[in-house]
Amino acid sequence: MVERRCGVTRAPIVAAVLLLMLSACGEDALSEFTVVEEWIDDGRTPVEDRRGPQPIAVDPNVPRSIDTVLWHNGWEPVVASDPSQVIIDVWETSNLEDSFVQASPNEIAAALPGVKIPGTLPAAAQEITSQLVYAGTTGFLDRGVVAAFGFWNTEAYSVNRATGQLGVLSVVFEQELPLDPLDSSEGCDRFGTVSVCEPTTVGLHAAWWVTDIDGETLVWLDTDYRYELLRRPRLARNEAEMMANSMVLISALRPPVEG
């Protein structure tokens, strides 16, 4: 809290004195001070601001189209046409250590043909983060979760996830025997150790609300992928189901119109 006396703020005076003291000690003293940001760290390699055009203004009280939301990783063009080469190219932009690697929607669509994302988002959605997920340091995609998307109600990574995220969508390459996409009465045993599994439907697809130590997740199947939408407290159940009901091909998306 800034202390005030007689209408004068003391904070600028203290800051000026501190700066003079540090300057007197030379550059070495200044170099020892670092900003601690572990509480907002996404655990992944930082990237430059590639977000591109700002989204157009929308009504803050109604759900919004994904075309009006900012992508944290911009719309980097894809040079390679072969998905395997795209996966390698994205990996080589990383620090070659973290398994979650930032990737643009163009890169993810090229690496994972047919992958989808919700076309309608809650009114609070402001920015989307996107990563390809690799198996350790191998440079190959993981055998389970292959991509992840974070939906933020503020600038991505400017606050911690509990405050800034509405939800996280994980994309799993489905390798097990397919379930009946119209029947959710079976399938709970596929999700491992969970405390609650509630069969439901998402549009024409079977779906399940699964609760475990991470929270409540809406799970559904669509073609070759299983989608798992982890619901943060700021995302209502009906909003999560709205998102799941609006899936569109990422390859069909275009950058937002600058407004």
C-alpha positions in Angstrom: 0.0 0.0 0.0 1.3 3.5 -0.9 1.6 5.7 2.1 0.3 9.2 1.7 0.8 12.3 3.9 -0.4 15.8 3.3 -1.7 14.8 -0.1 1.9 13.8 -1.3 2.7 10.3 -2.5 6.0 9.1 -1.1 6.5 6.2 -3.5 8.1 8.3 -6.3 10.6 9.9 -3.9 11.6 6.5 -2.4 12.0 5.1 -5.9 14.2 7.9 -7.0 16.5 7.6 -4.0 16.7 3.8 -4.5 17.7 4.3 -8.2 20.4 6.8 -7.2 21.8 4.3 -4.7 21.9 1.5 -7.2 23.5 3.7 -9.9 26.2 4.6 -7.5 27.0 0.9 -7.1 27.5 0.5 -10.8 25.9 -1.8 -13.4 26.7 -4.9 -11.4 24.3 -3.9 -8.7 21.5 -3.4 -11.1 22.2 -6.7 -12.9 21.6 -8.7 -9.7 18.0 -7.7 -9.6 15.6 -10.0 -11.5 11.8 -10.0 -11.8 10.4 -13.1 -10.2 7.5 -14.3 -12.4 7.2 -17.9 -11.5 3.5 -17.4 -10.4 2.6 -16.5 -14.0 5.1 -18.7 -15.8 3.6 -21.0 -18.3 6.5 -23.4 -18.0 7.3 -23.1 -21.7 9.7 -21.2 -23.9 8.8 -17.5 -24.1 8.0 -16.3 -27.6 7.9 -12.9 -29.2 4.6 -11.1 -29.7 3.3 -12.6 -32.9 -0.4 -12.0 -32.2 -1.0 -10.0 -35.4 -4.3 -8.1 -36.0 -6.3 -7.1 -33.0 -9.8 -8.6 -32.9 -12.9 -6.6 -33.7 -15.0 -5.2 -30.9 -17.9 -7.4 -29.7 -20.8 -7.2 -27.3 -19.4 -8.2 -23.9 -22.7 -9.8 -22.8 -23.1 -12.4 -25.5 -21.0 -15.4 -26.7 -18.4 -14.5 -29.2 -17.2 -16.0 -32.4 -13.6 -17.4 -32.4 -13.0 -15.1 -35.3 -13.1 -12.1 -32.9 -10.6 -13.5 -30.4 -6.8 -12.9 -30.4 -4.4 -15.8 -31.0 -1.3 -15.5 -28.7 0.9 -17.1 -31.3 -0.4 -15.2 -34.3 -0.9 -16.7 -37.7 2.6 -17.8 -38.7 2.6 -19.2 -42.3 3.3 -22.9 -42.9 6.0 -23.6 -45.5 6.0 -27.4 -45.4 3.0 -29.4 -46.7 3.8 -32.7 -45.0 2.5 -32.9 -41.4 5.7 -34.7 -40.2 7.8 -31.9 -41.5 5.6 -29.3 -39.8 6.0 -31.2 -36.5 9.8 -31.1 -36.9 9.8 -27.4 -37.9 7.7 -26.4 -34.8 10.0 -28.5 -32.5 13.0 -26.7 -33.9 11.6 -23.3 -32.8 11.6 -24.5 -29.2 14.4 -24.8 -26.6 14.4 -28.6 -27.4 13.6 -29.3 -23.7 9.9 -28.5 -23.0 7.3 -30.8 -24.3 4.7 -28.1 -24.8 5.8 -25.9 -27.7 4.0 -22.8 -28.8 2.5 -23.1 -32.3 0.2 -21.0 -34.4 -3.2 -22.2 -35.5 -1.9 -22.6 -39.0 0.9 -24.9 -37.8 -1.4 -27.0 -35.6 -3.9 -27.4 -38.5 -1.1 -28.5 -40.8 0.4 -30.9 -38.2 -2.9 -32.5 -37.2 -5.2 -32.7 -40.2 -8.9 -32.6 -39.2 -8.3 -31.1 -35.8 -11.0 -28.8 -34.5 -11.6 -26.1 -31.9 -14.8 -24.4 -30.5 -16.1 -21.9 -33.0 -18.2 -20.1 -30.3 -16.6 -18.9 -27.0 -17.9 -17.3 -23.8 -18.2 -13.5 -23.9 -15.3 -13.2 -21.5 -12.8 -14.9 -23.8 -10.0 -12.5 -25.0 -7.1 -14.6 -26.1 -6.2 -18.2 -27.1 -2.8 -19.9 -26.5 -1.9 -22.9 -28.6 0.8 -25.6 -28.3 1.8 -28.9 -29.9 2.7 -31.5 -27.3 5.8 -33.6 -27.7 7.0 -36.8 -26.1 9.7 -35.5 -23.9 12.7 -34.3 -25.9 12.2 -36.7 -28.8 10.9 -34.2 -31.3 7.9 -36.5 -32.0 4.4 -35.8 -30.9 3.2 -37.4 -27.7 1.2 -40.7 -28.0 -1.6 -39.2 -25.9 -2.2 -35.4 -25.8 -1.0 -33.9 -29.1 -2.2 -30.3 -28.8 -3.5 -27.9 -26.1 -5.4 -24.7 -26.2 -5.9 -22.2 -23.4 -8.8 -19.8 -23.3 -8.0 -16.6 -21.4 -10.2 -13.8 -20.1 -7.2 -11.4 -20.3 -3.8 -11.2 -22.0 -2.3 -14.7 -21.9 0.3 -15.3 -19.1 -0.1 -11.8 -17.7 -1.7 -13.4 -14.6 -1.8 -17.0 -13.2 -4.0 -19.6 -14.8 -6.4 -19.8 -11.9 -7.2 -16.1 -12.4 -6.8 -15.7 -16.2 -8.0 -18.9 -17.8 -11.6 -19.9 -18.5 -10.6 -23.4 -19.6 -8.0 -25.7 -21.3 -8.8 -27.9 -24.3 -6.6 -30.9 -24.7 -6.6 -32.9 -28.0 -5.9 -36.6 -27.7 -5.1 -38.8 -30.7 -7.6 -41.6 -30.1 -5.8 -44.9 -30.5 -8.1 -47.2 -28.6 -11.1 -49.1 -30.1 -13.8 -46.5 -31.0 -16.8 -46.1 -28.8 -20.3 -45.6 -30.3 -20.3 -41.8 -30.9 -24.0 -41.7 -30.3 -24.0 -43.7 -27.0 -22.4 -42.4 -23.9 -23.6 -45.1 -21.6 -20.2 -46.8 -21.9 -16.8 -45.3 -21.8 -16.3 -44.1 -18.3 -13.7 -46.9 -17.7 -11.5 -45.4 -20.4 -10.8 -42.3 -18.4 -8.7 -43.9 -15.6 -9.1 -43.2 -12.0 -11.9 -40.5 -11.6 -14.2 -39.7 -8.7 -17.2 -39.0 -10.9 -18.1 -39.8 -14.5 -21.5 -38.6 -15.9 -22.5 -39.7 -19.4 -24.1 -37.0 -21.4 -24.3 -35.8 -25.0 -22.8 -32.9 -27.0 -24.9 -32.3 -30.0 -24.8 -35.6 -31.9 -21.8 -36.9 -30.0 -21.6 -39.0 -26.9 -19.8 -37.1 -24.1 -18.9 -37.4 -20.4 -18.4 -35.1 -17.5 -15.4 -36.4 -15.7 -14.2 -35.2 -12.3 -10.7 -35.9 -10.9 -8.0 -34.1 -8.9 -7.6 -31.5 -11.7 -11.3 -30.5 -11.6 -14.2 -31.1 -13.9 -13.6 -32.0 -17.6 -16.0 -32.4 -20.5 -14.9 -35.2 -22.8 -16.2 -36.1 -26.2 -15.1 -37.9 -29.4 -14.9 -36.5 -32.9 -13.4 -38.4 -35.8 -9.8 -39.3 -34.9 -9.5 -37.1 -31.8 -10.8 -37.1 -28.3 -11.4 -33.6 -26.9 -11.0 -32.8 -23.1 -12.2 -29.4 -22.0 -11.0 -28.7 -18.4 -13.4 -26.2 -16.8 -11.9 -23.5 -14.7 -14.2 -21.9 -12.0 -14.9 -19.0 -14.3 -16.4 -21.2 -17.0 -19.9 -22.4 -16.4 -21.0 -25.9 -17.4 -23.5 -24.6 -20.0 -20.7 -22.5 -21.5 -18.4 -25.5 -21.8 -21.2 -27.5 -23.5 -21.8 -24.5 -25.9 -18.1 -24.6 -26.8 -18.2 -28.4 -27.4 -21.3 -28.0 -29.6 -19.6 -25.5 -31.9 -16.5 -27.3 -33.1 -15.0 -26.1 -36.4 -11.9 -27.1 -38.4 -8.9 -25.0 -37.4 -7.8 -25.1 -41.1 -11.0 -23.2 -42.0 -10.2 -20.3 -39.6 -8.8 -17.0 -40.8 -7.1 -14.1 -38.9 -9.5 -11.7 -37.2 -10.3 -8.5 -39.1 -8.4 -5.6 -37.6 -10.8 -3.2 -35.9 
